[in-house]
């Protein structure tokens, strides 16, 4: 599983979500993806997501994930 976390900032990072959708459609990513997306303008179409996660939920996703994708913020 790939876990994507984009934090809780009000600034969207839509291009990352769009790229992940594209990679899934193109079969570059074949495994399950789950994302904590914050407040995006773009809503993922090809993977599950939740706007915000509780601390324990976040820890569980990190532990389960083979890959964690995040960004360092502004």
N, CA, C and O atoms as a GROMACS GRO file, in nm:
protein
  296
    1UNK      N    1   0.084  -0.118   0.000
    1UNK     CA    2   0.000   0.000   0.000
    1UNK      C    3   0.088   0.124   0.000
    1UNK      O    4   0.193   0.128   0.064
    2UNK      N    5   0.043   0.225  -0.073
    2UNK     CA    6   0.108   0.355  -0.074
    2UNK      C    7   0.021   0.451   0.005
    2UNK      O    8  -0.099   0.463  -0.020
    3UNK      N    9   0.082   0.518   0.102
    3UNK     CA   10   0.010   0.615   0.183
    3UNK      C   11   0.064   0.754   0.149
    3UNK      O   12   0.184   0.778   0.152
    4UNK      N   13  -0.028   0.844   0.117
    4UNK     CA   14   0.008   0.982   0.084
    4UNK      C   15  -0.049   1.071   0.193
    4UNK      O   16  -0.167   1.062   0.226
    5UNK      N   17   0.034   1.158   0.249
    5UNK     CA   18  -0.015   1.251   0.349
    5UNK      C   19   0.029   1.392   0.312
    5UNK      O   20   0.147   1.419   0.286
    6UNK      N   21  -0.069   1.480   0.309
    6UNK     CA   22  -0.043   1.616   0.264
    6UNK      C   23  -0.063   1.719   0.375
    6UNK      O   24  -0.064   1.839   0.348
    7UNK      N   25  -0.078   1.675   0.497
    7UNK     CA   26  -0.088   1.767   0.608
    7UNK      C   27  -0.225   1.830   0.622
    7UNK      O   28  -0.323   1.785   0.563
    8UNK      N   29  -0.229   1.936   0.702
    8UNK     CA   30  -0.356   2.000   0.736
    8UNK      C   31  -0.362   2.146   0.690
    8UNK      O   32  -0.458   2.217   0.721
    9UNK      N   33  -0.262   2.190   0.618
    9UNK     CA   34  -0.258   2.328   0.571
    9UNK      C   35  -0.374   2.355   0.476
    9UNK      O   36  -0.420   2.264   0.407
   10UNK      N   37  -0.419   2.478   0.471
   10UNK     CA   38  -0.533   2.513   0.385
   10UNK      C   39  -0.495   2.526   0.238
   10UNK      O   40  -0.584   2.537   0.153
   11UNK      N   41  -0.367   2.524   0.204
   11UNK     CA   42  -0.322   2.535   0.065
   11UNK      C   43  -0.324   2.397  -0.001
   11UNK      O   44  -0.258   2.305   0.047
   12UNK      N   45  -0.398   2.383  -0.111
   12UNK     CA   46  -0.408   2.252  -0.176
   12UNK      C   47  -0.280   2.216  -0.251
   12UNK      O   48  -0.203   2.303  -0.292
   13UNK      N   49  -0.259   2.086  -0.269
   13UNK     CA   50  -0.146   2.034  -0.347
   13UNK      C   51  -0.208   1.942  -0.453
   13UNK      O   52  -0.176   1.824  -0.461
   14UNK      N   53  -0.295   2.000  -0.534
   14UNK     CA   54  -0.374   1.925  -0.632
   14UNK      C   55  -0.288   1.850  -0.733
   14UNK      O   56  -0.325   1.740  -0.774
   15UNK      N   57  -0.175   1.906  -0.774
   15UNK     CA   58  -0.096   1.840  -0.878
   15UNK      C   59  -0.045   1.704  -0.834
   15UNK      O   60  -0.029   1.615  -0.918
   16UNK      N   61  -0.019   1.684  -0.706
   16UNK     CA   62   0.022   1.552  -0.658
   16UNK      C   63  -0.094   1.453  -0.670
   16UNK      O   64  -0.074   1.340  -0.716
   17UNK      N   65  -0.213   1.493  -0.630
   17UNK     CA   66  -0.329   1.404  -0.638
   17UNK      C   67  -0.361   1.368  -0.782
   17UNK      O   68  -0.392   1.252  -0.812
   18UNK      N   69  -0.355   1.466  -0.872
   18UNK     CA   70  -0.380   1.441  -1.014
   18UNK      C   71  -0.277   1.344  -1.070
   18UNK      O   72  -0.312   1.254  -1.146
   19UNK      N   73  -0.150   1.361  -1.035
   19UNK     CA   74  -0.043   1.275  -1.085
   19UNK      C   75  -0.063   1.132  -1.038
   19UNK      O   76  -0.042   1.038  -1.115
   20UNK      N   77  -0.102   1.113  -0.913
   20UNK     CA   78  -0.126   0.978  -0.862
   20UNK      C   79  -0.242   0.914  -0.938
   20UNK      O   80  -0.234   0.797  -0.976
   21UNK      N   81  -0.351   0.987  -0.962
   21UNK     CA   82  -0.460   0.936  -1.044
   21UNK      C   83  -0.409   0.894  -1.182
   21UNK      O   84  -0.443   0.786  -1.231
   22UNK      N   85  -0.327   0.978  -1.245
   22UNK     CA   86  -0.271   0.946  -1.377
   22UNK      C   87  -0.185   0.819  -1.373
   22UNK      O   88  -0.193   0.736  -1.464
   23UNK      N   89  -0.104   0.804  -1.270
   23UNK     CA   90  -0.018   0.686  -1.258
   23UNK      C   91  -0.099   0.559  -1.236
   23UNK      O   92  -0.059   0.452  -1.282
   24UNK      N   93  -0.210   0.570  -1.168
   24UNK     CA   94  -0.298   0.454  -1.151
   24UNK      C   95  -0.364   0.418  -1.284
   24UNK      O   96  -0.368   0.301  -1.321
   25UNK      N   97  -0.416   0.517  -1.355
   25UNK     CA   98  -0.480   0.493  -1.485
   25UNK      C   99  -0.379   0.432  -1.582
   25UNK      O  100  -0.413   0.342  -1.658
   26UNK      N  101  -0.256   0.481  -1.579
   26UNK     CA  102  -0.152   0.429  -1.668
   26UNK      C  103  -0.089   0.299  -1.622
   26UNK      O  104   0.003   0.248  -1.686
   27UNK      N  105  -0.140   0.245  -1.513
   27UNK     CA  106  -0.094   0.118  -1.456
   27UNK      C  107   0.053   0.122  -1.411
   27UNK      O  108   0.119   0.018  -1.403
   28UNK      N  109   0.103   0.242  -1.383
   28UNK     CA  110   0.236   0.256  -1.324
   28UNK      C  111   0.227   0.222  -1.176
   28UNK      O  112   0.318   0.161  -1.119
   29UNK      N  113   0.118   0.263  -1.114
   29UNK     CA  114   0.086   0.223  -0.976
   29UNK      C  115  -0.024   0.120  -0.983
   29UNK      O  116  -0.132   0.148  -1.035
   30UNK      N  117   0.003   0.001  -0.931
   30UNK     CA  118  -0.096  -0.107  -0.934
   30UNK      C  119  -0.147  -0.144  -0.795
   30UNK      O  120  -0.244  -0.217  -0.782
   31UNK      N  121  -0.081  -0.093  -0.693
   31UNK     CA  122  -0.122  -0.129  -0.557
   31UNK      C  123  -0.219  -0.027  -0.501
   31UNK      O  124  -0.240   0.080  -0.559
   32UNK      N  125  -0.277  -0.060  -0.388
   32UNK     CA  126  -0.372   0.027  -0.321
   32UNK      C  127  -0.303   0.156  -0.280
   32UNK      O  128  -0.188   0.156  -0.235
   33UNK      N  129  -0.375   0.266  -0.295
   33UNK     CA  130  -0.328   0.397  -0.250
   33UNK      C  131  -0.434   0.455  -0.158
   33UNK      O  132  -0.554   0.449  -0.188
   34UNK      N  133  -0.390   0.511  -0.047
   34UNK     CA  134  -0.479   0.585   0.041
   34UNK      C  135  -0.411   0.717   0.073
   34UNK      O  136  -0.290   0.721   0.095
   35UNK      N  137  -0.490   0.825   0.077
   35UNK     CA  138  -0.431   0.956   0.102
   35UNK      C  139  -0.508   1.035   0.206
   35UNK      O  140  -0.631   1.029   0.213
   36UNK      N  141  -0.434   1.108   0.285
   36UNK     CA  142  -0.487   1.211   0.374
   36UNK      C  143  -0.459   1.339   0.298
   36UNK      O  144  -0.344   1.379   0.283
   37UNK      N  145  -0.566   1.407   0.248
   37UNK     CA  146  -0.548   1.512   0.148
   37UNK      C  147  -0.562   1.656   0.199
   37UNK      O  148  -0.534   1.749   0.124
   38UNK      N  149  -0.602   1.675   0.320
   38UNK     CA  150  -0.620   1.812   0.367
   38UNK      C  151  -0.740   1.876   0.302
   38UNK      O  152  -0.852   1.826   0.313
   39UNK      N  153  -0.718   1.989   0.235
   39UNK     CA  154  -0.828   2.066   0.176
   39UNK      C  155  -0.801   2.094   0.027
   39UNK      O  156  -0.780   2.209  -0.011
   40UNK      N  157  -0.803   1.990  -0.057
   40UNK     CA  158  -0.773   2.011  -0.199
   40UNK      C  159  -0.893   2.066  -0.276
   40UNK      O  160  -1.007   2.055  -0.233
   41UNK      N  161  -0.863   2.125  -0.390
   41UNK     CA  162  -0.967   2.163  -0.486
   41UNK      C  163  -1.003   2.041  -0.570
   41UNK      O  164  -1.118   2.025  -0.611
   42UNK      N  165  -0.904   1.957  -0.597
   42UNK     CA  166  -0.920   1.835  -0.678
   42UNK      C  167  -0.953   1.717  -0.587
   42UNK      O  168  -0.887   1.697  -0.485
   43UNK      N  169  -1.052   1.640  -0.623
   43UNK     CA  170  -1.088   1.520  -0.547
   43UNK      C  171  -1.036   1.397  -0.622
   43UNK      O  172  -1.069   1.378  -0.739
   44UNK      N  173  -0.956   1.314  -0.556
   44UNK     CA  174  -0.904   1.193  -0.622
   44UNK      C  175  -1.017   1.106  -0.677
   44UNK      O  176  -1.123   1.094  -0.616
   45UNK      N  177  -0.991   1.047  -0.792
   45UNK     CA  178  -1.091   0.963  -0.859
   45UNK      C  179  -1.056   0.815  -0.857
   45UNK      O  180  -1.144   0.730  -0.870
   46UNK      N  181  -0.928   0.784  -0.841
   46UNK     CA  182  -0.884   0.645  -0.856
   46UNK      C  183  -0.831   0.583  -0.727
   46UNK      O  184  -0.782   0.470  -0.728
   47UNK      N  185  -0.839   0.655  -0.617
   47UNK     CA  186  -0.793   0.600  -0.490
   47UNK      C  187  -0.874   0.660  -0.375
   47UNK      O  188  -0.934   0.767  -0.387
   48UNK      N  189  -0.872   0.588  -0.265
   48UNK     CA  190  -0.946   0.632  -0.147
   48UNK      C  191  -0.870   0.743  -0.074
   48UNK      O  192  -0.747   0.750  -0.078
   49UNK      N  193  -0.947   0.828  -0.009
   49UNK     CA  194  -0.885   0.937   0.065
   49UNK      C  195  -0.977   0.983   0.176
   49UNK      O  196  -1.096   0.950   0.180
   50UNK      N  197  -0.919   1.059   0.265
   50UNK     CA  198  -0.994   1.125   0.371
   50UNK      C  199  -0.928   1.261   0.390
   50UNK      O  200  -0.806   1.273   0.380
   51UNK      N  201  -1.007   1.364   0.416
   51UNK     CA  202  -0.949   1.496   0.433
   51UNK      C  203  -0.849   1.500   0.548
   51UNK      O  204  -0.736   1.545   0.532
   52UNK      N  205  -0.892   1.454   0.664
   52UNK     CA  206  -0.807   1.458   0.782
   52UNK      C  207  -0.812   1.323   0.853
   52UNK      O  208  -0.913   1.252   0.848
   53UNK      N  209  -0.702   1.288   0.919
   53UNK     CA  210  -0.695   1.165   0.996
   53UNK      C  211  -0.660   1.196   1.140
   53UNK      O  212  -0.586   1.291   1.169
   54UNK      N  213  -0.713   1.118   1.230
   54UNK     CA  214  -0.673   1.127   1.370
   54UNK      C  215  -0.530   1.073   1.383
   54UNK      O  216  -0.483   1.000   1.297
   55UNK      N  217  -0.462   1.110   1.489
   55UNK     CA  218  -0.324   1.070   1.512
   55UNK      C  219  -0.305   0.919   1.502
   55UNK      O  220  -0.212   0.872   1.436
   56UNK      N  221  -0.393   0.842   1.566
   56UNK     CA  222  -0.381   0.695   1.564
   56UNK      C  223  -0.404   0.640   1.423
   56UNK      O  224  -0.336   0.546   1.382
   57UNK      N  225  -0.499   0.697   1.350
   57UNK     CA  226  -0.522   0.653   1.212
   57UNK      C  227  -0.398   0.677   1.127
   57UNK      O  228  -0.358   0.590   1.050
   58UNK      N  229  -0.339   0.794   1.141
   58UNK     CA  230  -0.218   0.829   1.065
   58UNK      C  231  -0.106   0.730   1.096
   58UNK      O  232  -0.040   0.680   1.005
   59UNK      N  233  -0.085   0.702   1.222
   59UNK     CA  234   0.019   0.605   1.261
   59UNK      C  235  -0.007   0.468   1.202
   59UNK      O  236   0.087   0.403   1.156
   60UNK      N  237  -0.130   0.423   1.201
   60UNK     CA  238  -0.163   0.292   1.144
   60UNK      C  239  -0.134   0.287   0.995
   60UNK      O  240  -0.080   0.189   0.946
   61UNK      N  241  -0.170   0.392   0.922
   61UNK     CA  242  -0.141   0.395   0.778
   61UNK      C  243   0.010   0.393   0.753
   61UNK      O  244   0.057   0.324   0.662
   62UNK      N  245   0.085   0.469   0.831
   62UNK     CA  246   0.231   0.471   0.814
   62UNK      C  247   0.289   0.332   0.839
   62UNK      O  248   0.378   0.288   0.766
   63UNK      N  249   0.241   0.265   0.941
   63UNK     CA  250   0.292   0.130   0.973
   63UNK      C  251   0.258   0.029   0.864
   63UNK      O  252   0.339  -0.058   0.835
   64UNK      N  253   0.140   0.040   0.804
   64UNK     CA  254   0.095  -0.054   0.701
   64UNK      C  255   0.158  -0.028   0.565
   64UNK      O  256   0.168  -0.120   0.483
   65UNK      N  257   0.199   0.092   0.540
   65UNK     CA  258   0.242   0.132   0.406
   65UNK      C  259   0.378   0.075   0.368
   65UNK      O  260   0.468   0.063   0.452
   66UNK      N  261   0.390   0.040   0.242
   66UNK     CA  262   0.520   0.003   0.184
   66UNK      C  263   0.595   0.130   0.147
   66UNK      O  264   0.718   0.137   0.159
   67UNK      N  265   0.520   0.232   0.102
   67UNK     CA  266   0.575   0.362   0.065
   67UNK      C  267   0.490   0.471   0.129
   67UNK      O  268   0.368   0.462   0.129
   68UNK      N  269   0.554   0.573   0.184
   68UNK     CA  270   0.484   0.690   0.235
   68UNK      C  271   0.532   0.810   0.153
   68UNK      O  272   0.652   0.836   0.143
   69UNK      N  273   0.437   0.883   0.095
   69UNK     CA  274   0.469   1.004   0.019
   69UNK      C  275   0.416   1.122   0.098
   69UNK      O  276   0.299   1.124   0.137
   70UNK      N  277   0.502   1.219   0.121
   70UNK     CA  278   0.461   1.339   0.192
   70UNK      C  279   0.539   1.457   0.136
   70UNK      O  280   0.622   1.440   0.046
   71UNK      N  281   0.515   1.574   0.188
   71UNK     CA  282   0.593   1.691   0.150
   71UNK      C  283   0.632   1.765   0.275
   71UNK      O  284   0.570   1.748   0.380
   72UNK      N  285   0.734   1.847   0.265
   72UNK     CA  286   0.788   1.914   0.382
   72UNK      C  287   0.717   2.042   0.419
   72UNK      O  288   0.757   2.110   0.514
   73UNK      N  289   0.612   2.077   0.347
   73UNK     CA  290   0.540   2.198   0.378
   73UNK      C  291   0.608   2.320   0.315
   73UNK      O  292   0.703   2.306   0.239
   74UNK      N  293   0.558   2.439   0.348
   74UNK     CA  294   0.612   2.559   0.287
   74UNK      C  295   0.753   2.589   0.336
   74UNK      O  296   0.813   2.688   0.294
   0.00000   0.00000   0.00000
